[in-house]
Amino acid sequence: MTQINLGPILPKRAIHRNQEVLDRVFQLDEHDPAPTYIQLERRIRVAIADGALKPGDALPSVRKLAEQLGVSPNTVGRAYADLSREGVIVAKAGGGSAVAPHEVLDQPALRRTRQERLDILIRQTAVRGLALGFDAAQLLEALKAELAVHGHALPPAVAPAPLGEAEVPLLSTRNRLRGTVTSVRAGELLAEVTLDVTSAQIVAAITRTSLDRLQLEPGSRAAAYVKAIEVTLGR
């Protein structure tokens, strides 16, 4: 019988604190076309990423998990062996396997192996996503959303350094578009003002208060200050 090398031996640890967690982790989807051992590997990785399984947590034995799922022990053994080669799980004292501790995951050889696998996954995701017609921004947003689902939301972008006093007037002048108001549509709270400028036509949504204050009407002169996602009107 082939012996599976599950890496370094850990100090003996008690059975997982919450059997219900293990029961949720080790479930198979009969509608999933992926082989059973791939499903097992995926569910263990996701459970670790979500924090359901933590470093040092004991995993069911190969035989016990095989009986629980109604599959061959070789199938479970293959999944455990693959995860062991990645350094995700290790053998524990007294038999069985456990989630690898942080100090084991930080070994240079394992970091290189995991980085290589990550590079492949990212390459596959990019190629398949682009082939489906999504652009780079959509792929990034999908990745950010998935990370957030697993409790790893990306922090907000670092705010840019403020402009100097000498730069603000230059920016305002550069973004100022002068034109003629060609139409005004006003409601009780909001108004839509259309400006005709030299090279383009600007349509701005402003508050009714601003419309009354600026006294804009078709034929009057106005200036549009173009920002990142909005247009501010002035006289």
VEXDREN-2710 file (C-alpha; in Angstrom, 1 decimal):
% VEXDREN-2710
k/r/px/py/pz
1/MET/0.0/0.0/0.0
2/THR/1.4/3.4/-1.0
3/GLN/2.3/5.7/1.9
4/ILE/1.2/9.3/1.6
5/ASN/3.8/11.8/2.9
6/LEU/1.8/14.5/4.7
7/GLY/4.8/16.7/5.6
8/PRO/6.0/17.7/9.1
9/ILE/4.4/16.3/12.2
10/LEU/2.4/18.7/14.4
11/PRO/1.9/18.4/18.2
12/LYS/-1.2/16.5/19.0
13/ARG/-4.4/18.6/19.0
14/ALA/-7.9/17.9/20.2
15/ILE/-10.8/17.1/17.9
16/HIS/-12.1/20.2/16.0
17/ARG/-14.1/22.4/18.4
18/ASN/-17.2/22.4/16.2
19/GLN/-18.3/19.2/14.4
20/GLU/-21.1/21.1/12.7
21/VAL/-18.4/23.2/10.9
22/LEU/-16.8/20.0/9.6
23/ASP/-20.1/18.6/8.5
24/ARG/-20.7/21.8/6.4
25/VAL/-17.3/21.8/4.9
26/PHE/-17.3/18.1/3.8
27/GLN/-20.2/18.0/1.5
28/LEU/-20.3/17.0/-2.1
29/ASP/-22.4/18.5/-4.9
30/GLU/-23.7/15.8/-7.2
31/HIS/-24.4/18.4/-9.9
32/ASP/-20.8/19.6/-9.8
33/PRO/-19.0/18.1/-12.9
34/ALA/-15.6/18.4/-11.1
35/PRO/-14.1/15.1/-9.8
36/THR/-14.8/14.3/-6.1
37/TYR/-11.2/14.8/-5.0
38/ILE/-11.2/18.3/-6.7
39/GLN/-14.4/19.2/-4.8
40/LEU/-12.9/18.1/-1.5
41/GLU/-9.7/20.2/-2.1
42/ARG/-11.8/23.2/-3.1
43/ARG/-14.0/23.0/-0.1
44/ILE/-11.1/22.7/2.3
45/ARG/-9.3/25.7/0.7
46/VAL/-12.5/27.8/0.8
47/ALA/-13.1/26.8/4.5
48/ILE/-9.6/28.0/5.4
49/ALA/-10.0/31.2/3.4
50/ASP/-13.3/31.9/5.2
51/GLY/-11.8/31.2/8.6
52/ALA/-14.1/28.2/9.2
53/LEU/-11.0/26.0/9.4
54/LYS/-8.1/27.6/11.3
55/PRO/-4.4/26.7/11.5
56/GLY/-4.0/23.5/13.5
57/ASP/-7.6/22.3/13.2
58/ALA/-7.8/18.6/12.9
59/LEU/-9.4/17.0/9.8
60/PRO/-11.3/13.8/9.6
61/SER/-9.2/10.7/8.9
62/VAL/-9.1/9.4/5.3
63/ARG/-11.2/6.3/6.2
64/LYS/-13.8/8.2/8.3
65/LEU/-14.3/10.9/5.7
66/ALA/-14.6/8.3/2.9
67/GLU/-17.3/6.4/4.8
68/GLN/-19.1/9.7/5.6
69/LEU/-19.2/10.7/1.9
70/GLY/-19.6/7.2/0.5
71/VAL/-16.5/7.4/-1.7
72/SER/-13.3/5.5/-2.0
73/PRO/-10.5/6.1/0.6
74/ASN/-8.2/6.6/-2.4
75/THR/-10.3/9.6/-3.5
76/VAL/-10.0/11.3/-0.1
77/GLY/-6.3/10.3/0.1
78/ARG/-5.6/11.9/-3.2
79/ALA/-7.2/15.2/-2.1
80/TYR/-5.3/15.2/1.1
81/ALA/-2.0/14.4/-0.7
82/ASP/-2.5/17.3/-3.1
83/LEU/-3.2/19.7/-0.2
84/SER/-0.2/18.3/1.6
85/ARG/2.1/19.0/-1.4
86/GLU/0.9/22.6/-1.4
87/GLY/1.6/22.8/2.4
88/VAL/-2.1/23.5/3.1
89/ILE/-2.4/20.5/5.5
90/VAL/0.1/18.5/7.5
91/ALA/0.2/15.2/9.4
92/LYS/-0.4/15.5/13.1
93/ALA/1.0/13.5/16.0
94/GLY/-1.0/10.3/16.6
95/GLY/-2.2/10.1/13.0
96/GLY/-4.6/12.0/10.9
97/SER/-4.2/15.5/9.3
98/ALA/-4.6/19.1/10.3
99/VAL/-4.6/22.5/8.7
100/ALA/-1.0/23.7/8.5
101/PRO/0.1/26.3/11.0
102/HIS/1.3/29.7/9.8
103/GLU/5.0/29.0/10.4
104/VAL/4.7/26.0/8.1
105/LEU/2.9/27.9/5.4
106/ASP/5.7/30.6/5.5
107/GLN/8.4/28.2/4.3
108/PRO/10.1/29.6/1.2
109/ALA/9.6/26.4/-0.9
110/LEU/5.9/26.3/-0.1
111/ARG/5.6/30.0/-0.8
112/ARG/7.1/29.5/-4.2
113/THR/4.8/26.6/-5.0
114/ARG/1.7/28.5/-3.9
115/GLN/2.8/31.6/-5.9
116/GLU/3.2/29.4/-9.0
117/ARG/-0.3/28.0/-8.5
118/LEU/-1.7/31.5/-8.0
119/ASP/0.0/32.7/-11.2
120/ILE/-1.7/29.9/-13.1
121/LEU/-5.1/30.6/-11.5
122/ILE/-4.9/34.3/-12.3
123/ARG/-3.8/33.6/-15.9
124/GLN/-6.7/31.2/-16.4
125/THR/-9.1/33.7/-14.9
126/ALA/-7.9/36.6/-17.1
127/VAL/-7.9/34.5/-20.3
128/ARG/-11.4/33.0/-19.7
129/GLY/-12.9/36.3/-18.5
130/LEU/-11.6/38.2/-21.5
131/ALA/-12.7/35.4/-23.8
132/LEU/-16.2/35.8/-22.3
133/GLY/-16.2/39.5/-23.3
134/PHE/-15.5/41.1/-20.0
135/ASP/-13.0/44.0/-19.8
136/ALA/-10.2/44.4/-17.3
137/ALA/-12.3/46.6/-15.0
138/GLN/-15.1/44.1/-14.8
139/LEU/-12.7/41.3/-14.0
140/LEU/-11.2/43.3/-11.2
141/GLU/-14.6/44.2/-9.7
142/ALA/-15.6/40.6/-9.8
143/LEU/-12.5/39.6/-7.9
144/LYS/-13.0/42.4/-5.4
145/ALA/-16.6/41.2/-4.8
146/GLU/-15.5/37.6/-4.4
147/LEU/-12.8/38.6/-1.9
148/ALA/-15.4/40.6/0.1
149/VAL/-17.7/37.6/0.2
150/HIS/-15.0/35.6/2.0
151/GLY/-14.3/38.4/4.5
152/HIS/-11.2/39.9/2.7
153/ALA/-12.6/43.1/1.3
154/LEU/-9.9/45.3/-0.3
155/PRO/-9.2/48.5/1.7
156/PRO/-10.3/51.8/0.0
157/ALA/-7.8/53.3/-2.4
158/VAL/-5.3/55.6/-0.8
159/ALA/-6.4/59.2/-1.2
160/PRO/-4.2/61.2/-3.6
161/ALA/-2.0/64.0/-2.2
162/PRO/-3.9/67.4/-2.2
163/LEU/-3.0/69.9/-4.9
164/GLY/-0.8/72.8/-4.0
165/GLU/-2.2/76.3/-3.9
166/ALA/-0.6/77.2/-7.3
167/GLU/-2.1/74.1/-8.9
168/VAL/-5.8/74.7/-8.1
169/PRO/-6.4/77.7/-10.3
170/LEU/-4.7/75.9/-13.2
171/LEU/-6.9/72.9/-12.8
172/SER/-10.0/75.0/-12.6
173/THR/-9.1/76.9/-15.7
174/ARG/-8.2/73.7/-17.6
175/ASN/-11.5/72.0/-16.7
176/ARG/-13.7/75.1/-17.5
177/LEU/-15.9/74.8/-20.6
178/ARG/-17.7/77.9/-21.7
179/GLY/-20.8/77.6/-23.8
180/THR/-24.4/78.7/-24.4
181/VAL/-27.5/77.3/-22.7
182/THR/-29.6/75.7/-25.4
183/SER/-32.4/74.2/-23.3
184/VAL/-33.6/73.9/-19.7
185/ARG/-36.0/71.3/-18.2
186/ALA/-36.9/72.0/-14.6
187/GLY/-38.9/70.1/-12.0
188/GLU/-39.7/70.9/-8.3
189/LEU/-36.3/69.8/-7.0
190/LEU/-34.0/69.2/-10.0
191/ALA/-33.3/70.8/-13.4
192/GLU/-31.5/69.6/-16.5
193/VAL/-29.5/72.2/-18.4
194/THR/-28.0/71.6/-21.8
195/LEU/-25.0/73.7/-22.9
196/ASP/-23.5/74.1/-26.4
197/VAL/-19.8/74.5/-26.2
198/THR/-17.2/74.9/-29.0
199/SER/-16.3/71.2/-29.4
200/ALA/-19.1/69.4/-27.6
201/GLN/-22.5/69.6/-25.9
202/ILE/-22.7/69.3/-22.1
203/VAL/-25.8/68.0/-20.3
204/ALA/-25.8/68.8/-16.6
205/ALA/-28.2/67.8/-13.8
206/ILE/-28.4/70.5/-11.1
207/THR/-30.7/71.3/-8.2
208/ARG/-33.6/73.7/-8.8
209/THR/-32.1/76.0/-6.3
210/SER/-28.9/76.3/-8.3
211/LEU/-31.0/77.0/-11.5
212/ASP/-32.8/79.8/-9.8
213/ARG/-29.7/81.3/-8.3
214/LEU/-27.7/81.2/-11.6
215/GLN/-30.8/82.4/-13.5
216/LEU/-30.0/80.1/-16.4
217/GLU/-32.3/80.1/-19.5
218/PRO/-31.8/79.2/-23.2
219/GLY/-29.4/81.7/-24.8
220/SER/-27.7/82.7/-21.6
221/ARG/-23.9/82.2/-21.1
222/ALA/-22.7/79.6/-18.6
223/ALA/-19.5/77.7/-17.7
224/ALA/-19.3/74.0/-16.9
225/TYR/-16.6/72.9/-14.5
226/VAL/-15.9/69.2/-15.4
227/LYS/-15.0/66.9/-12.5
228/ALA/-14.4/63.2/-12.4
229/ILE/-18.0/62.1/-12.3
230/GLU/-20.1/65.3/-12.2
231/VAL/-20.5/68.7/-13.9
232/THR/-20.8/71.9/-11.8
233/LEU/-22.4/74.9/-13.5
234/GLY/-21.4/78.6/-12.9
235/ARG/-21.9/82.0/-14.6
END
